[in-house]
Amino acid sequence: MNGKTPTSQPHLTIKADDEVAKGRFANYAQIGHQAEQFVIDFAWVQNDIGWLLSRIILTPAHARRLATALHENIAKYEARFGSIPTGTTPPNLMVQ
């Protein structure tokens, strides 16, 4: 051992209004990017109409960390509950 204590992640408290903390169900996500940002739109789609629920803008570095975390969590989920079926892909919707 090198005698150093392992560094730990700082504690982070995130506050949210009750309405935000409830969450929203999205069954569609659309991702776009430019040189300095990734944009993820979450929507709820019914038939051929979709409603934009949230737009999240990330730096490329944070988008990479999110993709890694999502990949790791999907692997853990599938190890516990089995493979996730991909289902059908909704039509490409225009966000207005």
Number of C-alpha atoms within 10 A of each C-alpha: 4 4 5 6 7 6 6 6 6 6 6 6 6 5 8 9 7 8 8 9 9 9 8 13 10 16 13 19 16 14 12 10 13 9 7 9 15 19 17 17 18 21 22 16 17 10 7 9 11 21 15 15 14 14 14 10 16 16 15 16 12 13 16 13 12 13 12 12 12 12 12 11 12 14 15 12 13 11 10 9 9 10 11 10 6 6 6 6 8 14 12 10 14 8 10 6
